[in-house]
């Protein structure tokens, strides 16, 4: 079996846990990120810090970490018209989805990543999409990604596997998985160095990390961390 993987790595909590998961299972792991004009593009700087910290704290993983690349998808931000790419209040849209939904984002991410994986000889793509703790984004659902995997393999005459280790766990369990994979060292990286806040706030530090503390991403992360700590203290 080809033991090489490409991780869709944003620099956030979920993708960092997915990166650790891949490093624990594969012999070679490459990473890919995307600059799509996101309001919280501070994550692009955070992802480099996280990669450096993982190499520093986990020498056994550092040997497996291969190339990293960031793809310019600025056109996606130009057509998305949402609160994740523009300075506007976060709220529900008329269709019932939060206006942080970037239409087609994960579909594009996986398609571009598949093209890179095809060229690099990487058999598995790993993403942090989750259907348990999510905002209703249709491109985070397992059915969507299974269908995309089929279409991609047909269109590229390939046999990629799309892995989503967090699909059926919540944020509390994501913190637990991080601890299982890398102990306190990885938890410290997740809390202090990753970025999740939709507004891009890196000025307010909390027990669970940096962020505005009010956006949906911060709320999920905060509740997950508090539940995780509560369970640790029982």
N, CA, C and O of each residue as an XYZ file, in Angstrom:
936
protein
N       0.840     -1.202      0.000
C       0.000      0.000      0.000
C       0.869      1.244      0.000
O       1.873      1.307      0.710
N       0.484      2.235     -0.798
C       1.194      3.505     -0.833
C       0.965      4.240      0.487
O      -0.150      4.675      0.774
N       2.014      4.374      1.280
C       1.882      4.981      2.606
C       2.274      6.455      2.568
O       3.070      6.928      3.380
N       1.702      7.156      1.615
C       1.982      8.580      1.467
C       0.674      9.348      1.479
O      -0.300      8.935      0.851
N       0.651     10.470      2.195
C      -0.589     11.227      2.341
C      -0.356     12.713      2.122
O       0.743     13.232      2.318
N      -1.425     13.378      1.708
C      -1.438     14.831      1.579
C      -2.519     15.360      2.513
O      -3.687     14.994      2.385
N      -2.135     16.219      3.451
C      -3.066     16.759      4.436
C      -3.489     18.159      4.028
O      -2.647     19.019      3.772
N      -4.801     18.386      3.968
C      -5.331     19.728      3.739
C      -5.164     20.475      5.054
O      -5.934     20.277      5.994
N      -4.151     21.336      5.115
C      -3.701     21.908      6.383
C      -3.873     23.424      6.395
O      -3.158     24.150      5.704
N      -4.837     23.888      7.195
C      -5.134     25.314      7.255
C      -4.358     26.031      8.343
O      -4.168     27.246      8.277
N      -3.903     25.279      9.354
C      -3.289     25.906     10.517
C      -4.253     26.018     11.680
O      -3.928     26.624     12.701
N      -5.448     25.434     11.536
C      -6.444     25.438     12.599
C      -6.365     24.198     13.471
O      -5.562     23.298     13.226
N      -7.207     24.166     14.489
C      -7.233     23.051     15.426
C      -7.493     21.721     14.717
O      -6.752     20.756     14.909
N      -8.533     21.675     13.909
C      -8.934     20.417     13.295
C      -7.868     19.877     12.341
O      -7.528     18.695     12.390
N      -7.349     20.736     11.484
C      -6.379     20.251     10.504
C      -5.054     19.886     11.166
O      -4.314     19.052     10.645
N      -4.746     20.503     12.314
C      -3.532     20.138     13.038
C      -3.663     18.747     13.642
O      -2.716     17.961     13.603
N      -4.833     18.435     14.200
C      -5.065     17.084     14.710
C      -5.016     16.078     13.559
O      -4.477     14.982     13.713
N      -5.579     16.449     12.410
C      -5.530     15.570     11.244
C      -4.091     15.359     10.773
O      -3.735     14.263     10.342
N      -3.274     16.391     10.851
C      -1.874     16.250     10.469
C      -1.169     15.279     11.405
O      -0.408     14.424     10.954
N      -1.419     15.405     12.715
C      -0.829     14.473     13.674
C      -1.317     13.048     13.407
O      -0.543     12.095     13.490
N      -2.601     12.912     13.088
C      -3.169     11.606     12.770
C      -2.456     10.985     11.568
O      -2.105      9.805     11.586
N      -2.249     11.783     10.534
C      -1.566     11.285      9.336
C      -0.113     10.921      9.635
O       0.388      9.906      9.151
N       0.555     11.744     10.426
C       1.952     11.475     10.754
C       2.104     10.203     11.581
O       3.154      9.562     11.554
N       1.059      9.843     12.312
C       1.108      8.614     13.114
C       0.831      7.366     12.278
O       1.067      6.252     12.747
N       0.336      7.530     11.051
C      -0.088      6.392     10.244
C       0.669      6.228      8.932
O       0.741      5.120      8.400
N       1.234      7.311      8.400
C       1.841      7.250      7.080
C       3.355      7.462      7.155
O       3.873      8.058      8.099
N       4.044      6.955      6.134
C       5.496      7.071      6.091
C       5.960      8.423      5.569
O       7.037      8.901      5.925
N       5.146      9.029      4.730
C       5.475     10.343      4.164
C       4.213     11.189      4.140
O       3.160     10.738      3.688
N       4.328     12.424      4.632
C       3.167     13.311      4.709
C       3.539     14.678      4.158
O       4.493     15.305      4.620
N       2.783     15.135      3.173
C       2.942     16.488      2.659
C       1.717     17.304      3.058
O       0.677     16.748      3.411
N       1.849     18.617      2.998
C       0.761     19.503      3.426
C       0.454     20.518      2.341
O       1.315     20.910      1.554
N      -0.820     20.932      2.329
C      -1.255     21.930      1.353
C      -2.236     22.886      2.031
O      -3.121     22.464      2.775
N      -2.066     24.161      1.765
C      -2.972     25.182      2.285
C      -3.478     26.052      1.155
O      -3.004     25.963      0.023
N      -4.458     26.905      1.480
C      -5.097     27.705      0.440
C      -5.305     29.140      0.909
O      -5.805     29.388      2.005
N      -4.915     30.062      0.065
C      -5.170     31.482      0.297
C      -6.330     31.882     -0.608
O      -6.159     32.105     -1.807
N      -7.528     31.968      0.003
C      -8.711     32.265     -0.798
C      -9.328     33.613     -0.416
O     -10.518     33.852     -0.622
N      -8.477     34.494      0.152
C      -8.967     35.799      0.554
C      -9.728     35.751      1.857
O     -10.553     36.625      2.125
N      -9.464     34.731      2.684
C     -10.180     34.564      3.933
C      -9.930     35.731      4.886
O      -8.826     36.266      4.986
N     -10.978     36.087      5.561
C     -10.926     37.166      6.550
C      -9.916     36.848      7.652
O      -9.274     37.751      8.189
N      -9.778     35.587      7.981
C      -8.863     35.139      9.026
C      -7.568     34.593      8.411
O      -7.087     33.532      8.809
N      -7.013     35.320      7.448
C      -5.849     34.798      6.741
C      -4.600     34.759      7.621
O      -3.539     34.321      7.176
N      -4.726     35.224      8.890
C      -3.641     35.043      9.852
C      -3.328     33.560     10.001
O      -2.230     33.193     10.419
N      -4.297     32.703      9.660
C      -4.072     31.260      9.756
C      -2.930     30.816      8.841
O      -2.276     29.809      9.114
N      -2.684     31.556      7.760
C      -1.602     31.185      6.846
C      -0.245     31.337      7.506
O       0.683     30.584      7.210
N      -0.125     32.318      8.406
C       1.114     32.476      9.173
C       1.177     31.436     10.284
O       2.237     30.877     10.565
N       0.027     31.180     10.914
C      -0.023     30.206     12.010
C       0.350     28.809     11.538
O       0.988     28.053     12.271
N      -0.042     28.466     10.331
C       0.240     27.110      9.841
C       1.746     26.867      9.754
O       2.205     25.753     10.006
N       2.517     27.893      9.400
C       3.976     27.737      9.339
C       4.558     27.555     10.736
O       5.482     26.767     10.941
N       4.000     28.297     11.694
C       4.444     28.149     13.081
C       4.154     26.744     13.585
O       4.997     26.128     14.237
N       2.965     26.237     13.283
C       2.586     24.896     13.718
C       3.522     23.849     13.114
O       3.964     22.936     13.811
N       3.819     23.978     11.839
C       4.728     23.029     11.200
C       6.104     23.062     11.857
O       6.701     22.014     12.101
N       6.606     24.253     12.142
C       7.908     24.380     12.809
C       7.883     23.749     14.192
O       8.825     23.062     14.588
N       6.801     23.986     14.923
C       6.690     23.460     16.277
C       6.584     21.936     16.276
O       7.143     21.278     17.153
N       5.881     21.377     15.310
C       5.782     19.924     15.224
C       7.145     19.320     14.917
O       7.519     18.299     15.493
N       7.877     19.940     14.023
C       9.223     19.446     13.714
C      10.127     19.525     14.951
O      10.952     18.641     15.181
N       9.962     20.582     15.736
C      10.795     20.782     16.920
C      10.437     19.790     18.032
O      11.329     19.212     18.654
N       9.159     19.592     18.280
C       8.709     18.788     19.417
C       8.610     17.295     19.109
O       8.637     16.468     20.020
N       8.494     16.950     17.822
C       8.305     15.550     17.444
C       9.314     15.165     16.353
O       8.959     15.117     15.175
N      10.552     14.893     16.732
C      11.584     14.542     15.740
C      11.201     13.335     14.882
O      11.558     13.263     13.706
N      10.469     12.385     15.480
C      10.076     11.198     14.726
C       9.075     11.544     13.629
O       9.009     10.868     12.602
N       8.294     12.602     13.853
C       7.366     13.065     12.834
C       8.065     13.979     11.825
O       7.708     14.010     10.648
N       9.044     14.706     12.296
C       9.769     15.636     11.411
C      10.382     14.899     10.232
O      10.456     15.437      9.128
N      10.823     13.660     10.467
C      11.431     12.869      9.393
C      10.420     12.515      8.305
O      10.797     12.259      7.162
N       9.145     12.502      8.661
C       8.095     12.132      7.710
C       7.522     13.326      6.956
O       6.946     13.167      5.880
N       7.681     14.522      7.522
C       7.078     15.710      6.925
C       7.805     16.102      5.646
O       9.013     16.344      5.646
N       7.059     16.160      4.576
C       7.638     16.525      3.296
C       7.272     17.930      2.877
O       7.207     18.835      3.709
N       7.036     18.117      1.600
C       6.802     19.446      1.043
C       5.509     20.076      1.571
O       4.521     19.391      1.835
N       5.551     21.390      1.715
C       4.367     22.175      2.044
C       4.173     23.207      0.952
O       5.136     23.768      0.430
N       2.927     23.451      0.615
C       2.641     24.453     -0.415
C       1.341     25.166     -0.082
O       0.443     24.600      0.541
N       1.260     26.425     -0.511
C       0.029     27.211     -0.370
C      -0.414     27.623     -1.767
O       0.358     28.204     -2.529
N      -1.664     27.317     -2.095
C      -2.194     27.593     -3.423
C      -3.019     28.882     -3.391
O      -3.845     29.079     -2.500
N      -2.788     29.740     -4.355
C      -3.526     30.998     -4.474
C      -4.890     30.740     -5.102
O      -5.002     30.443     -6.291
N      -5.926     30.863     -4.270
C      -7.301     30.732     -4.751
C      -8.065     32.031     -4.488
O      -9.230     32.006     -4.091
N      -7.407     33.146     -4.712
C      -8.026     34.434     -4.410
C      -9.327     34.646     -5.172
O     -10.204     35.379     -4.718
N      -9.449     34.013     -6.315
C     -10.686     34.140     -7.085
C     -11.888     33.584     -6.326
O     -13.016     34.026     -6.543
N     -11.652     32.616     -5.434
C     -12.761     32.042     -4.679
C     -13.362     33.081     -3.739
O     -14.580     33.157     -3.583
N     -12.499     33.880     -3.116
C     -12.988     34.945     -2.256
C     -13.725     36.022     -3.029
O     -14.626     36.671     -2.498
N     -13.338     36.211     -4.285
C     -13.962     37.238     -5.106
C     -15.392     36.891     -5.500
O     -16.184     37.784     -5.800
N     -15.727     35.612     -5.502
C     -17.067     35.214     -5.931
C     -17.927     34.676     -4.792
O     -19.091     34.344     -5.011
N     -17.378     34.584     -3.577
C     -18.112     33.903     -2.512
C     -19.138     34.795     -1.827
O     -20.201     34.313     -1.435
N     -18.844     36.094     -1.673
C     -19.797     37.037     -1.082
C     -20.316     36.529      0.266
O     -21.513     36.287      0.428
N     -19.395     36.368      1.242
C     -19.792     35.832      2.541
C     -18.967     36.465      3.660
O     -18.008     37.195      3.408
N     -19.360     36.171      4.902
C     -18.726     36.782      6.063
C     -17.354     36.195      6.358
O     -16.644     36.700      7.227
N     -16.969     35.143      5.652
C     -15.645     34.573      5.862
C     -14.601     35.220      4.957
O     -13.398     35.054      5.162
N     -15.075     35.959      3.953
C     -14.153     36.643      3.053
C     -14.368     38.156      3.032
O     -13.625     38.878      2.368
N     -15.377     38.637      3.752
C     -15.652     40.071      3.811
C     -15.930     40.486      5.251
O     -16.379     39.681      6.067
N     -15.657     41.754      5.551
C     -15.918     42.291      6.886
C     -17.413     42.583      7.020
O     -17.881     43.657      6.643
N     -18.137     41.637      7.547
C     -19.571     41.815      7.760
C     -19.989     40.993      8.973
O     -19.264     40.099      9.411
N     -21.148     41.302      9.500
C     -21.644     40.592     10.675
C     -21.973     39.146     10.320
O     -22.517     38.860      9.254
N     -21.631     38.239     11.237
C     -21.922     36.829     11.031
C     -23.361     36.547     11.450
O     -23.753     36.834     12.581
N     -24.148     35.981     10.527
C     -25.554     35.721     10.790
C     -26.050     34.623      9.870
O     -25.333     34.180      8.972
N     -27.280     34.187     10.097
C     -27.880     33.177      9.233
C     -28.394     33.811      7.941
O     -28.963     34.903      7.955
N     -28.186     33.116      6.838
C     -28.700     33.582      5.558
C     -30.132     33.084      5.364
O     -30.639     32.302      6.169
N     -30.773     33.538      4.301
C     -32.157     33.148      4.042
C     -32.313     31.650      3.825
O     -33.381     31.094      4.079
N     -31.258     30.995      3.358
C     -31.337     29.554      3.102
C     -31.088     28.721      4.355
O     -31.049     27.492      4.289
N     -30.921     29.380      5.487
C     -30.719     28.677      6.745
C     -29.272     28.378      7.080
O     -28.981     27.908      8.180
N     -28.362     28.638      6.160
C     -26.943     28.431      6.406
C     -26.315     29.710      6.949
O     -26.757     30.800      6.587
N     -25.302     29.612      7.802
C     -24.608     30.813      8.253
C     -23.911     31.480      7.074
O     -23.485     30.807      6.135
N     -23.798     32.792      7.127
C     -23.183     33.491      5.994
C     -21.661     33.382      5.988
O     -20.987     34.082      5.233
N     -21.119     32.495      6.839
C     -19.697     32.143      6.767
C     -19.455     31.012      5.771
O     -18.308     30.654      5.507
N     -20.518     30.455      5.223
C     -20.382     29.377      4.243
C     -19.801     29.911      2.945
O     -20.349     30.834      2.342
N     -18.684     29.323      2.515
C     -18.058     29.683      1.241
C     -18.459     28.607      0.230
O     -17.916     27.503      0.278
N     -19.387     28.891     -0.678
C     -19.906     27.861     -1.585
C     -18.798     27.165     -2.378
O     -17.995     27.812     -3.050
N     -18.773     25.848     -2.285
C     -17.829     25.060     -3.072
C     -16.420     25.002     -2.535
O     -15.549     24.392     -3.154
N     -16.173     25.630     -1.379
C     -14.787     25.731     -0.885
C     -14.128     24.357     -0.723
O     -13.058     24.119     -1.282
N     -14.750     23.461      0.026
C     -14.126     22.161      0.272
C     -14.061     21.309     -0.989
O     -13.154     20.491     -1.146
N     -15.026     21.500     -1.887
C     -14.983     20.787     -3.158
C     -13.754     21.216     -3.962
O     -13.044     20.386     -4.528
N     -13.524     22.515     -3.998
C     -12.356     23.037     -4.714
C     -11.071     22.593     -4.032
O     -10.107     22.209     -4.694
N     -11.062     22.647     -2.689
C      -9.861     22.243     -1.951
C      -9.470     20.806     -2.294
O      -8.307     20.526     -2.585
N     -10.442     19.902     -2.260
C     -10.130     18.504     -2.533
C      -9.748     18.286     -3.998
O      -8.874     17.472     -4.297
N     -10.396     19.008     -4.906
C     -10.071     18.844     -6.326
C      -8.633     19.294     -6.606
O      -7.873     18.584     -7.265
N      -8.267     20.480     -6.102
C      -6.903     20.969     -6.292
C      -5.902     20.044     -5.618
O      -4.854     19.731     -6.183
N      -6.233     19.607     -4.406
C      -5.337     18.712     -3.677
C      -5.146     17.395     -4.410
O      -4.054     16.827     -4.411
N      -6.211     16.913     -5.032
C      -6.115     15.665     -5.789
C      -5.174     15.816     -6.985
O      -4.420     14.900     -7.314
N      -5.229     16.968     -7.620
C      -4.327     17.210     -8.753
C      -2.876     17.222     -8.290
O      -1.996     16.688     -8.966
N      -2.629     17.839     -7.123
C      -1.270     17.855     -6.562
C      -0.854     16.442     -6.165
O       0.265     16.015     -6.450
N      -1.765     15.713     -5.500
C      -1.459     14.351     -5.071
C      -1.165     13.444     -6.265
O      -0.285     12.586     -6.198
N      -1.897     13.636     -7.344
C      -1.681     12.863     -8.566
C      -0.251     13.043     -9.062
O       0.432     12.079     -9.407
N       0.180     14.290     -9.087
C       1.530     14.599     -9.577
C       2.607     14.122     -8.617
O       3.696     13.737     -9.043
N       2.305     14.145     -7.316
C       3.295     13.811     -6.288
C       3.292     12.326     -5.918
O       4.149     11.886     -5.152
N       2.355     11.556     -6.443
C       2.310     10.144     -6.119
C       1.825      9.865     -4.711
O       2.307      8.943     -4.054
N       0.862     10.667     -4.242
C       0.305     10.526     -2.894
C      -1.078      9.894     -2.998
O      -1.926     10.376     -3.749
N      -1.307      8.831     -2.258
C      -2.519      8.049     -2.460
C      -3.697      8.475     -1.600
O      -4.847      8.200     -1.945
N      -3.424      9.148     -0.477
C      -4.479      9.481      0.480
C      -4.518     10.973      0.727
O      -3.477     11.603      0.916
N      -5.719     11.546      0.727
C      -5.925     12.949      1.072
C      -6.669     13.003      2.399
O      -7.656     12.295      2.597
N      -6.189     13.846      3.307
C      -6.744     13.911      4.655
C      -7.281     15.314      4.917
O      -6.565     16.304      4.767
N      -8.560     15.386      5.314
C      -9.184     16.673      5.606
C      -9.871     16.668      6.953
O     -10.258     15.611      7.452
N     -10.026     17.851      7.551
C     -10.606     17.972      8.884
C     -12.093     18.238      8.901
O     -12.611     18.758      9.889
N     -12.797     17.894      7.833
C     -14.237     18.126      7.790
C     -14.936     17.285      8.855
O     -14.512     16.174      9.173
N     -16.016     17.845      9.396
C     -16.700     17.207     10.513
C     -18.202     17.440     10.407
O     -18.646     18.571     10.210
N     -18.980     16.379     10.537
C     -20.433     16.490     10.454
C     -21.076     16.475     11.836
O     -22.298     16.578     11.947
N     -20.270     16.348     12.892
C     -20.804     16.323     14.253
C     -20.865     17.735     14.833
O     -21.930     18.202     15.237
N     -19.729     18.404     14.871
C     -19.667     19.808     15.293
C     -19.423     20.648     14.050
O     -18.269     20.879     13.690
N     -20.469     21.107     13.389
C     -20.274     21.948     12.218
C     -21.446     22.905     12.112
O     -22.418     22.795     12.860
N     -21.355     23.825     11.197
C     -22.354     24.890     11.080
C     -23.401     24.598     10.019
O     -24.119     25.498      9.584
N     -23.487     23.347      9.605
C     -24.459     22.994      8.582
C     -23.916     23.102      7.171
O     -24.678     23.011      6.209
N     -22.605     23.297      7.028
C     -22.027     23.422      5.692
C     -22.229     22.112      4.916
O     -21.773     21.061      5.366
N     -22.889     22.155      3.785
C     -23.156     20.917      3.042
C     -21.903     20.247      2.504
O     -21.914     19.040      2.266
N     -20.815     20.999      2.303
C     -19.597     20.378      1.776
C     -18.713     19.799      2.877
O     -17.579     19.396      2.616
N     -19.231     19.755      4.117
C     -18.540     19.074      5.210
C     -19.138     17.695      5.474
O     -18.624     16.947      6.305
N     -20.203     17.358      4.785
C     -20.911     16.111      5.050
C     -20.191     14.914      4.431
O     -19.557     15.024      3.382
N     -20.303     13.781      5.100
C     -19.630     12.579      4.618
C     -20.131     12.180      3.235
O     -19.335     11.794      2.379
N     -21.444     12.267      3.004
C     -21.994     11.886      1.702
C     -21.406     12.728      0.576
O     -21.124     12.228     -0.513
N     -21.228     14.019      0.860
C     -20.649     14.906     -0.151
C     -19.241     14.468     -0.521
O     -18.894     14.393     -1.700
N     -18.442     14.182      0.483
C     -17.034     13.854      0.233
C     -16.873     12.462     -0.359
O     -15.954     12.221     -1.142
N     -17.758     11.550      0.009
C     -17.727     10.227     -0.636
C     -18.035     10.348     -2.127
O     -17.374      9.735     -2.965
N     -19.054     11.153     -2.441
C     -19.409     11.352     -3.846
C     -18.280     12.036     -4.603
O     -18.005     11.701     -5.755
N     -17.627     12.997     -3.952
C     -16.521     13.703     -4.586
C     -15.343     12.766     -4.823
O     -14.665     12.860     -5.847
N     -15.100     11.865     -3.879
C     -14.019     10.894     -4.048
C     -14.265     10.034     -5.288
O     -13.353      9.792     -6.079
N     -15.505      9.578     -5.447
C     -15.851      8.761     -6.606
C     -15.650      9.551     -7.899
O     -15.041      9.055     -8.846
N     -16.160     10.773     -7.933
C     -16.056     11.594     -9.142
C     -14.602     11.915     -9.473
O     -14.201     11.889    -10.636
N     -13.816     12.218     -8.442
C     -12.408     12.541     -8.664
C     -11.646     11.346     -9.217
O     -10.858     11.484    -10.152
N     -11.882     10.172     -8.637
C     -11.184      8.979     -9.120
C     -11.595      8.629    -10.543
O     -10.770      8.158    -11.326
N     -12.865      8.854    -10.889
C     -13.291      8.626    -12.263
C     -12.624      9.622    -13.210
O     -12.142      9.256    -14.282
N     -12.605     10.882    -12.792
C     -12.073     11.930    -13.655
C     -10.562     11.904    -13.816
O     -10.034     12.437    -14.791
N      -9.861     11.288    -12.869
C      -8.400     11.236    -12.939
C      -7.893      9.810    -13.148
O      -6.685      9.576    -13.155
N      -8.813      8.858    -13.319
C      -8.433      7.452    -13.475
C      -7.466      7.059    -12.367
O      -6.396      6.504    -12.619
N      -7.868      7.362    -11.130
C      -6.993      7.173     -9.981
C      -7.716      6.358     -8.912
O      -8.838      5.897     -9.119
N      -7.063      6.190     -7.776
C      -7.659      5.436     -6.666
C      -7.382      6.140     -5.348
O      -6.946      5.512     -4.384
N      -7.632      7.435     -5.305
C      -7.433      8.206     -4.078
C      -8.397      7.752     -2.987
O      -9.510      7.303     -3.260
N      -7.939      7.882     -1.748
C      -8.808      7.746     -0.585
C      -8.899      9.103      0.108
O      -7.879      9.712      0.430
N     -10.113      9.567      0.334
C     -10.341     10.791      1.100
C     -10.623     10.380      2.544
O     -11.641      9.749      2.825
N      -9.726     10.737      3.450
C      -9.883     10.388      4.857
C     -10.297     11.626      5.656
O      -9.722     12.702      5.494
N     -11.298     11.459      6.515
C     -11.782     12.546      7.377
C     -11.876     12.022      8.806
O     -12.960     11.638      9.244
N     -10.769     11.998      9.539
C     -10.726     11.378     10.867
C     -11.659     12.005     11.891
O     -11.993     11.375     12.895
N     -12.086     13.249     11.644
C     -12.908     13.951     12.637
C     -14.397     13.940     12.289
O     -15.197     14.567     12.983
N     -14.769     13.245     11.237
C     -16.121     13.362     10.693
C     -17.207     13.131     11.748
O     -18.209     13.845     11.762
N     -17.023     12.153     12.622
C     -18.088     11.792     13.548
C     -17.712     12.014     15.004
O     -18.258     11.356     15.890
N     -16.783     12.937     15.264
C     -16.458     13.283     16.647
C     -16.646     14.780     16.849
O     -16.570     15.558     15.898
N     -16.893     15.183     18.104
C     -17.096     16.603     18.383
C     -15.782     17.243     18.825
O     -14.745     16.579     18.862
N     -15.828     18.530     19.158
C     -14.600     19.251     19.486
C     -13.945     18.711     20.757
O     -12.719     18.678     20.861
N     -14.756     18.292     21.714
C     -14.181     17.694     22.916
C     -13.359     16.466     22.553
O     -12.232     16.297     23.018
N     -13.935     15.618     21.721
C     -13.240     14.398     21.296
C     -12.039     14.721     20.412
O     -11.082     13.949     20.364
N     -12.081     15.857     19.711
C     -10.930     16.263     18.909
C      -9.753     16.616     19.810
O      -8.614     16.256     19.514
N     -10.021     17.319     20.910
C      -8.957     17.585     21.877
C      -8.434     16.276     22.464
O      -7.228     16.118     22.655
N      -9.331     15.346     22.747
C      -8.921     14.055     23.290
C      -8.053     13.288     22.299
O      -7.060     12.669     22.683
N      -8.430     13.333     21.031
C      -7.645     12.663     20.002
C      -6.259     13.297     19.895
O      -5.260     12.596     19.738
N      -6.205     14.631     19.983
C      -4.919     15.307     19.959
C      -4.022     14.839     21.085
O      -2.827     14.625     20.882
N      -4.586     14.678     22.268
C      -3.809     14.207     23.414
C      -3.340     12.775     23.193
O      -2.199     12.438     23.508
N      -4.208     11.939     22.657
C      -3.828     10.545     22.395
C      -2.680     10.461     21.400
O      -1.799      9.611     21.527
N      -2.694     11.340     20.419
C      -1.691     11.287     19.358
C      -0.357     11.886     19.773
O       0.699     11.374     19.402
N      -0.399     12.973     20.545
C       0.852     13.675     20.833
C       1.012     14.178     22.244
O       1.943     14.931     22.529
N       0.116     13.776     23.145
C       0.252     14.156     24.541
C       0.166     15.659     24.774
O      -0.381     16.403     23.960
N       0.719     16.084     25.904
C       0.676     17.495     26.285
C       1.412     18.387     25.287
O       1.048     19.548     25.096
N       2.438     17.843     24.659
C       3.195     18.650     23.688
C       2.323     19.067     22.511
O       2.378     20.210     22.060
N       1.528     18.142     22.027
C       0.655     18.474     20.901
C      -0.491     19.368     21.350
O      -0.878     20.288     20.629
N      -1.038     19.107     22.533
C      -2.119     19.954     23.044
C      -1.658     21.402     23.171
O      -2.410     22.326     22.860
N      -0.437     21.596     23.621
C       0.087     22.960     23.755
C       0.167     23.649     22.399
O      -0.160     24.830     22.281
N       0.596     22.921     21.382
C       0.656     23.478     20.031
C      -0.744     23.825     19.543
O      -0.961     24.891     18.967
N      -1.697     22.919     19.774
C      -3.072     23.151     19.328
C      -3.647     24.397     19.980
O      -4.263     25.226     19.309
N      -3.450     24.532     21.280
C      -4.049     25.652     22.017
C      -3.361     26.965     21.694
O      -4.037     27.967     21.460
N      -2.046     26.989     21.674
C      -1.320     28.254     21.573
C      -0.971     28.688     20.155
O      -0.828     29.881     19.891
N      -0.835     27.743     19.253
C      -0.286     28.100     17.935
C      -1.272     27.987     16.781
O      -1.073     28.616     15.741
N      -2.344     27.190     16.943
C      -3.304     27.075     15.842
C      -4.272     28.259     15.867
O      -4.389     28.968     16.867
N      -4.956     28.453     14.749
C      -5.932     29.547     14.680
C      -7.244     29.043     14.106
O      -7.268     28.349     13.090
N      -8.349     29.407     14.777
C      -9.678     28.990     14.348
C     -10.641     30.164     14.193
O     -11.567     30.092     13.385
N     -10.445     31.230     14.940
C     -11.369     32.371     14.986
C     -11.645     32.934     13.594
O     -10.717     33.236     12.844
N     -12.928     33.073     13.254
C     -13.321     33.585     11.947
C     -12.897     35.035     11.722
O     -12.671     35.437     10.581
N     -12.786     35.818     12.783
C     -12.453     37.235     12.624
C     -10.952     37.471     12.534
O     -10.522     38.594     12.271
N     -10.151     36.436     12.744
C      -8.701     36.583     12.663
C      -8.073     37.199     13.899
O      -6.957     37.714     13.828
N      -8.762     37.156     15.026
C      -8.287     37.789     16.263
C      -7.177     36.963     16.899
O      -7.392     35.818     17.298
N      -5.976     37.561     16.991
C      -4.862     36.933     17.699
C      -4.413     37.805     18.868
O      -3.289     37.663     19.349
N      -5.276     38.700     19.326
C      -4.923     39.600     20.425
C      -5.504     39.158     21.754
O      -4.954     39.478     22.808
N      -6.611     38.424     21.718
C      -7.248     37.970     22.951
C      -6.913     36.498     23.183
O      -7.298     35.631     22.398
N      -6.186     36.228     24.280
C      -5.791     34.860     24.600
C      -6.707     34.294     25.681
O      -6.986     34.954     26.682
N      -7.166     33.073     25.468
C      -8.039     32.378     26.407
C      -7.394     31.043     26.771
O      -6.357     30.675     26.218
N      -8.003     30.335     27.689
C      -7.489     29.020     28.057
C      -7.461     28.075     26.861
O      -6.609     27.190     26.778
N      -8.395     28.269     25.938
C      -8.536     27.390     24.784
C      -7.803     27.893     23.540
O      -7.813     27.233     22.501
N      -7.165     29.062     23.648
C      -6.414     29.606     22.520
C      -6.744     31.055     22.249
O      -7.366     31.719     23.079
N      -6.332     31.557     21.090
C      -6.577     32.939     20.707
C      -7.865     33.048     19.894
O      -8.226     32.134     19.152
N      -8.554     34.187     20.049
C      -9.750     34.411     19.258
C     -10.642     35.467     19.874
O     -10.422     35.907     21.003
N     -11.653     35.869     19.118
C     -12.575     36.903     19.582
C     -13.460     36.386     20.713
O     -13.948     37.166     21.531
N     -13.665     35.065     20.759
C     -14.472     34.465     21.806
C     -15.961     34.496     21.536
O     -16.749     34.008     22.346
N     -16.363     35.070     20.397
C     -17.785     35.248     20.129
C     -18.264     34.614     18.827
O     -19.439     34.263     18.718
N     -17.396     34.458     17.849
C     -17.825     33.905     16.562
C     -18.135     32.413     16.719
O     -17.741     31.810     17.717
N     -18.828     31.812     15.758
C     -19.184     30.387     15.868
C     -17.974     29.471     16.043
O     -18.044     28.489     16.782
N     -16.873     29.781     15.375
C     -15.685     28.932     15.495
C     -15.114     28.997     16.905
O     -14.732     27.971     17.469
N     -15.055     30.191     17.473
C     -14.562     30.346     18.844
C     -15.494     29.651     19.832
O     -15.041     29.026     20.790
N     -16.786     29.764     19.595
C     -17.754     29.155     20.502
C     -17.597     27.633     20.534
O     -17.605     27.030     21.607
N     -17.456     27.021     19.377
C     -17.261     25.579     19.313
C     -15.976     25.171     20.016
O     -15.954     24.210     20.785
N     -14.912     25.905     19.746
C     -13.616     25.570     20.334
C     -13.650     25.740     21.848
O     -13.140     24.894     22.583
N     -14.246     26.826     22.312
C     -14.328     27.098     23.752
C     -15.123     26.011     24.463
O     -14.688     25.494     25.491
N     -16.290     25.660     23.918
C     -17.115     24.641     24.564
C     -16.430     23.279     24.537
O     -16.515     22.518     25.500
N     -15.753     22.975     23.440
C     -15.031     21.712     23.361
C     -13.921     21.627     24.387
O     -13.736     20.594     25.031
N     -13.180     22.720     24.539
C     -12.076     22.743     25.512
C     -12.606     22.640     26.939
O     -12.073     21.879     27.746
N     -13.648     23.399     27.251
C     -14.193     23.371     28.611
C     -14.710     21.982     28.969
O     -14.520     21.520     30.094
N     -15.363     21.314     28.018
C     -15.832     19.957     28.260
C     -14.664     18.990     28.417
O     -14.711     18.074     29.238
N     -13.636     19.199     27.638
C     -12.451     18.348     27.719
C     -11.794     18.476     29.099
O     -11.450     17.473     29.724
N     -11.625     19.714     29.565
C     -11.023     19.954     30.881
C     -11.897     19.404     31.993
O     -11.399     18.842     32.968
N     -13.204     19.570     31.840
C     -14.139     19.058     32.844
C     -14.016     17.540     32.983
O     -14.023     17.001     34.090
N     -13.906     16.869     31.851
C     -13.763     15.414     31.881
C     -12.413     14.987     32.448
O     -12.304     13.951     33.103
N     -11.385     15.798     32.190
C     -10.056     15.488     32.727
C     -10.048     15.578     34.246
O      -9.308     14.854     34.912
N     -10.882     16.477     34.799
C     -10.890     16.723     36.244
C     -11.822     15.793     37.012
O     -11.858     15.825     38.242
N     -12.566     14.977     36.300
C     -13.506     14.071     36.987
C     -12.780     12.873     37.615
O     -13.417     12.017     38.228
